[in-house]
């Protein structure tokens, strides 16, 4: 079943001491346009995130928002510069021989410049990217579920309108031969009015009616319309992205309707063509939402 290009999904999970939240949202777009927003410290994971999105989505403007919070206890490494600390102690001992007060505590020594340094622990970037992508997969699952629900609604509406067009095609097929007979009768009446009692050449009238019938024949157009309707119903049930194909097919719908309208000057057919074009336009609007 077709999917909508509009959707939203969210997932949150604590993995390896990091609270990861991923939100995915999208709107209509002709092609796939993926934007990833995540903390600067984790920008290295952007390509991996985009790769996962590209596997799940084929069309639409997709925004991925990632937030991460870390406990921080495992992220910091405290290092003691022992040679420097010993040098400080030695210098302090020398000062004591000069009469300075002694008894420097470890806390006081730690306050001396560069004795104790705090650095960020090395991180396994690949593992972090894997954690982010794992939460992303959950968000994408929720996102695709929402798109599938919307897709079912789109499919129902498109199929319903295709059914209306099919009924209109039946009206055109039934009415078209009648217009030829009505033309023949009008032509005969006109010639009688002009020629009066003079004999009227029935063969000539039949010839003119045949020429008219050829001009207003819409058999090819109605056959193609029925074929397009069948294709549209097949596409609606497809599990593959068919939005672009459906968009092209709807253009063909419109082309056939225009041709029928230009060929037939009958009021009933003209009204029917206008009804078909209205339904085609509504289908076109819905197809803009199909992936």
VOROTOR-831850 format. One record per residue (C-alpha): residue number from 1; residue in one letter; z, y negated, x. Coordinates in steps of 0.1 Angstrom, whole numbers. Layout:
VOROTOR-831850
   num   residu       w       v       u
   NUM        a       Z       Y       X
...
//
This chain:
VOROTOR-831850
   num   residu       w       v       u
     1        x       0       0       0
     2        x      -8     -35      12
     3        x      19     -58      27
     4        x      25     -95      23
     5        x      24    -117      53
     6        x      55    -135      41
     7        x      88    -119      48
     8        x     123    -121      63
     9        x     146     -96      81
    10        x     179     -99      99
    11        x     200     -75     120
    12        x     232     -79     139
    13        x     249     -54     163
    14        x     274     -53     192
    15        x     258     -36     221
    16        x     275     -32     256
    17        x     298     -61     249
    18        x     272     -84     236
    19        x     270     -96     200
    20        x     232     -97     193
    21        x     217    -112     161
    22        x     180    -111     154
    23        x     162    -129     126
    24        x     125    -124     118
    25        x     106    -146      94
    26        x      69    -152      88
    27        x      44    -171      67
    28        x       6    -168      62
    29        x     -17    -173      91
    30        x     -53    -162      99
    31        x     -42    -144     131
    32        x     -10    -132     146
    33        x      10    -161     161
    34        x      44    -150     174
    35        x      71    -174     186
    36        x     103    -162     202
    37        x     134    -183     205
    38        x     163    -170     225
    39        x     190    -182     250
    40        x     176    -195     282
    41        x     196    -170     302
    42        x     177    -141     285
    43        x     142    -156     285
    44        x     131    -125     306
    45        x     132    -105     274
    46        x     105    -126     256
    47        x      75    -105     266
    48        x      93     -73     255
    49        x     101     -88     221
    50        x      66    -100     215
    51        x      52     -66     224
    52        x      75     -50     197
    53        x      64     -76     171
    54        x      27     -70     178
    55        x      32     -33     171
    56        x      48     -40     138
    57        x      27     -70     126
    58        x     -10     -76     127
    59        x     -13    -110     110
    60        x       8    -140     102
    61        x      29    -167     119
    62        x      60    -149     130
    63        x      92    -166     142
    64        x     118    -145     160
    65        x     153    -161     165
    66        x     177    -143     188
    67        x     213    -153     194
    68        x     237    -136     218
    69        x     274    -139     224
    70        x     292    -121     253
    71        x     329    -114     258
    72        x     324    -126     294
    73        x     352    -104     309
    74        x     327     -82     326
    75        x     303    -109     335
    76        x     324    -126     362
    77        x     332    -114     397
    78        x     361    -129     417
    79        x     357    -127     455
    80        x     383    -136     482
    81        x     369    -150     514
    82        x     394    -131     537
    83        x     382    -146     570
    84        x     385    -181     557
    85        x     419    -173     542
    86        x     432    -160     575
    87        x     418    -191     592
    88        x     438    -213     568
    89        x     469    -192     574
    90        x     465    -195     612
    91        x     460    -233     609
    92        x     491    -236     587
    93        x     511    -216     612
    94        x     501    -240     639
    95        x     512    -269     617
    96        x     546    -252     613
    97        x     550    -252     651
    98        x     546    -290     649
    99        x     574    -292     624
   100        x     555    -290     591
   101        x     572    -273     562
   102        x     560    -237     558
   103        x     561    -211     531
   104        x     526    -215     515
   105        x     522    -191     485
   106        x     492    -171     476
   107        x     486    -193     446
   108        x     486    -224     468
   109        x     463    -207     493
   110        x     439    -198     465
   111        x     435    -235     458
   112        x     420    -242     492
   113        x     383    -248     492
   114        x     361    -217     492
   115        x     390    -192     495
   116        x     384    -178     461
   117        x     349    -178     445
   118        x     338    -168     410
   119        x     302    -156     406
   120        x     283    -140     377
   121        x     279    -103     379
   122        x     244     -89     384
   123        x     230     -77     352
   124        x     206     -49     343
   125        x     178     -70     329
   126        x     159     -39     316
   127        x     190     -26     298
   128        x     197     -60     282
   129        x     160     -63     270
   130        x     164     -28     256
   131        x     195     -38     237
   132        x     177     -68     223
   133        x     147     -48     212
   134        x     169     -22     196
   135        x     184     -48     173
   136        x     149     -63     168
   137        x     137     -30     155
   138        x     164     -31     128
   139        x     154     -66     118
   140        x     117     -56     118
   141        x     125     -27      95
   142        x     142     -50      70
   143        x     114     -75      74
   144        x      87     -49      67
   145        x     107     -36      37
   146        x     106     -70      22
   147        x      69     -74      29
   148        x      62     -41      13
   149        x      80     -51     -19
   150        x      60     -83     -20
   151        x      28     -64     -13
   152        x      33     -42     -43
   153        x      35     -73     -65
   154        x       4     -86     -50
   155        x     -14     -53     -55
   156        x      -4     -52     -91
   157        x     -18     -87     -97
   158        x     -50     -81     -78
   159        x     -57     -48     -96
   160        x     -50     -64    -130
   161        x     -74     -92    -123
   162        x    -100     -68    -110
   163        x     -97     -49    -143
   164        x    -104     -82    -162
   165        x    -135     -88    -140
   166        x    -147     -52    -148
   167        x    -144     -59    -185
   168        x    -164     -91    -181
   169        x    -191     -71    -162
   170        x    -193     -48    -192
   171        x    -199     -79    -214
   172        x    -227     -91    -192
   173        x    -243     -57    -191
   174        x    -242     -55    -229
   175        x    -253     -91    -235
   176        x    -281     -93    -210
   177        x    -307     -71    -228
   178        x    -300     -90    -260
   179        x    -310    -123    -244
   180        x    -344    -109    -237
   181        x    -349     -99    -273
   182        x    -337    -132    -286
   183        x    -361    -149    -262
   184        x    -390    -128    -275
   185        x    -381    -137    -311
   186        x    -378    -175    -303
   187        x    -411    -174    -285
   188        x    -428    -157    -314
   189        x    -413    -182    -339
   190        x    -424    -211    -317
   191        x    -459    -199    -315
   192        x    -460    -194    -352
   193        x    -449    -229    -357
   194        x    -475    -243    -333
   195        x    -504    -221    -342
   196        x    -497    -218    -379
   197        x    -518    -192    -396
   198        x    -538    -184    -365
   199        x    -535    -149    -352
   200        x    -508    -145    -326
   201        x    -514    -123    -296
   202        x    -485     -98    -296
   203        x    -495     -86    -262
   204        x    -491    -121    -247
   205        x    -457    -124    -262
   206        x    -446     -91    -248
   207        x    -460    -101    -214
   208        x    -440    -134    -215
   209        x    -409    -115    -226
   210        x    -413     -91    -197
   211        x    -416    -119    -172
   212        x    -385    -136    -186
   213        x    -366    -103    -185
   214        x    -374     -99    -148
   215        x    -362    -134    -141
   216        x    -329    -129    -159
   217        x    -322     -93    -149
   218        x    -287     -90    -134
   219        x    -286     -52    -130
   220        x    -283     -54     -92
   221        x    -255     -80     -94
   222        x    -235     -60    -120
   223        x    -239     -28    -100
   224        x    -227     -46     -68
   225        x    -198     -61     -87
   226        x    -187     -27     -99
   227        x    -190     -14     -64
   228        x    -169     -43     -51
   229        x    -142     -36     -77
   230        x    -140       0     -65
   231        x    -137     -11     -29
   232        x    -110     -36     -38
   233        x     -89      -9     -55
   234        x     -93      14     -25
   235        x     -82     -14      -1
   236        x     -51     -22     -22
   237        x     -39      14     -16
   238        x     -46      13      22
   239        x     -17      16      46
   240        x     -37      -4      72
   241        x     -39     -42      73
   242        x     -69     -51      51
   243        x     -64     -88      45
   244        x     -95     -99      64
   245        x    -117     -73      47
   246        x    -104     -83      13
   247        x    -110    -119      20
   248        x    -147    -111      29
   249        x    -150     -89      -2
   250        x    -138    -117     -25
   251        x    -165    -139     -11
   252        x    -190    -113     -22
   253        x    -175    -112     -57
   254        x    -180    -150     -59
   255        x    -216    -147     -47
   256        x    -225    -121     -73
   257        x    -209    -142    -101
   258        x    -229    -173     -90
   259        x    -261    -153     -90
   260        x    -255    -141    -125
   261        x    -247    -176    -137
   262        x    -278    -190    -122
   263        x    -301    -164    -137
   264        x    -287    -163    -172
   265        x    -288    -194    -194
   266        x    -271    -176    -223
   267        x    -239    -194    -235
   268        x    -220    -161    -239
   269        x    -229    -149    -204
   270        x    -221    -183    -190
   271        x    -186    -183    -205
   272        x    -181    -148    -192
   273        x    -192    -158    -157
   274        x    -167    -187    -158
   275        x    -140    -163    -167
   276        x    -149    -139    -139
   277        x    -150    -168    -114
   278        x    -115    -179    -125
   279        x    -102    -144    -119
   280        x    -120    -142     -85
   281        x    -104    -175     -75
   282        x     -69    -162     -84
   283        x     -76    -130     -64
   284        x     -87    -151     -35
   285        x     -54    -170     -36
   286        x     -34    -138     -36
   287        x     -55    -122      -8
   288        x     -45    -152      14
   289        x     -10    -136      14
   290        x     -22    -101      23
   291        x     -17     -88      59
//
